[in-house]
Amino acid sequence: MQRIYEPENLLEAEMLIGMLGSEGVQVHLVGRDLMGAMGDLPMQGLLGLAVADDQAEYARQLIAAYNDAQPLAGDEPESLPGTLIC
C-alpha cells in the first residue's frame, strides 16, 4: 500500500474515499483512530489516504482532478461568484 494524499480534515477524507470508491479504488484511511487524541498530537500528517500499489497512480490522478475542479458557469450563487458550493 502507498500513502497517496493527506486530507486537511476528516470531512475531506470521507469525501475523497467516497469519490475514489465510486471509481473502483479501495482506500484505507490512516490515522482515523488518532482523531480523538488531536489535543495531544500535531494535526499535520495525522490523516492519510492509502491505496494498493497498482491503484496509486490512478488514485493520484483522480485526486488531482478533484482538487483542480472549477464551478460550472451559472452553478454558483450570484452572491458568491466563482465559488463552488457543494
C-alpha positions as CSV (number, residue, x, y, z in Angstrom):
1,M,0.0,0.0,0.0
2,Q,1.1,3.6,-0.7
3,R,0.1,6.7,1.2
4,I,-1.0,9.0,-1.6
5,Y,-2.7,12.0,0.0
6,E,-3.0,13.9,3.3
7,P,-6.5,15.4,3.6
8,E,-6.9,18.5,5.6
9,N,-9.6,17.1,7.8
10,L,-11.9,14.1,8.3
11,L,-14.7,15.6,6.1
12,E,-12.3,15.9,3.1
13,A,-11.0,12.4,3.8
14,E,-14.5,10.9,3.8
15,M,-15.5,12.8,0.6
16,L,-12.4,11.5,-1.2
17,I,-12.9,8.0,0.0
18,G,-16.4,8.1,-1.5
19,M,-15.2,9.6,-4.8
20,L,-12.4,7.1,-5.1
21,G,-14.6,4.2,-4.2
22,S,-17.1,5.2,-6.9
23,E,-14.2,4.8,-9.3
24,G,-13.3,1.3,-8.1
25,V,-10.4,2.3,-5.9
26,Q,-10.2,0.7,-2.5
27,V,-9.0,3.3,0.1
28,H,-7.7,2.9,3.7
29,L,-7.9,6.0,5.9
30,V,-4.7,6.1,8.0
31,G,-5.0,7.9,11.3
32,R,-8.7,7.9,11.8
33,D,-8.3,6.2,15.2
34,L,-6.0,9.1,16.3
35,M,-8.6,11.8,15.8
36,G,-9.7,11.6,19.5
37,A,-6.2,12.5,20.6
38,M,-5.9,15.7,18.5
39,G,-5.2,17.8,21.6
40,D,-2.0,15.9,22.2
41,L,-0.9,15.2,18.6
42,P,0.2,17.6,15.8
43,M,-2.5,18.0,13.2
44,Q,-0.2,18.0,10.1
45,G,0.1,14.5,8.7
46,L,-2.3,12.8,11.1
47,L,-4.6,11.6,8.3
48,G,-3.6,9.9,5.2
49,L,-5.3,8.0,2.3
50,A,-3.6,4.8,1.3
51,V,-4.3,2.6,-1.7
52,A,-2.9,-0.6,-3.2
53,D,0.3,0.0,-5.2
54,D,-1.3,-0.9,-8.5
55,Q,-4.1,1.8,-7.9
56,A,-1.8,4.5,-6.6
57,E,-1.2,6.4,-9.9
58,Y,-4.9,6.3,-10.9
59,A,-6.0,7.5,-7.4
60,R,-3.5,10.4,-7.6
61,Q,-4.9,11.4,-10.9
62,L,-8.5,11.4,-9.6
63,I,-7.5,13.4,-6.5
64,A,-5.6,16.0,-8.7
65,A,-8.7,16.3,-10.9
66,Y,-10.9,16.8,-7.8
67,N,-8.5,19.5,-6.4
68,D,-8.5,21.3,-9.8
69,A,-12.3,21.3,-10.2
70,Q,-13.8,24.6,-11.0
71,P,-17.5,25.5,-10.7
72,L,-19.5,25.5,-14.0
73,A,-20.7,28.9,-15.1
74,G,-24.1,29.6,-13.7
75,D,-23.9,27.0,-10.9
76,E,-22.6,29.4,-8.3
77,P,-25.0,31.7,-6.4
78,E,-25.0,35.3,-7.5
79,S,-23.8,36.4,-4.0
80,L,-20.7,34.2,-4.3
81,P,-19.5,34.3,-7.9
82,G,-16.6,31.8,-8.6
83,T,-17.3,29.8,-5.5
84,L,-18.0,26.1,-5.7
85,I,-20.9,25.3,-3.3
86,C,-21.3,21.6,-2.5
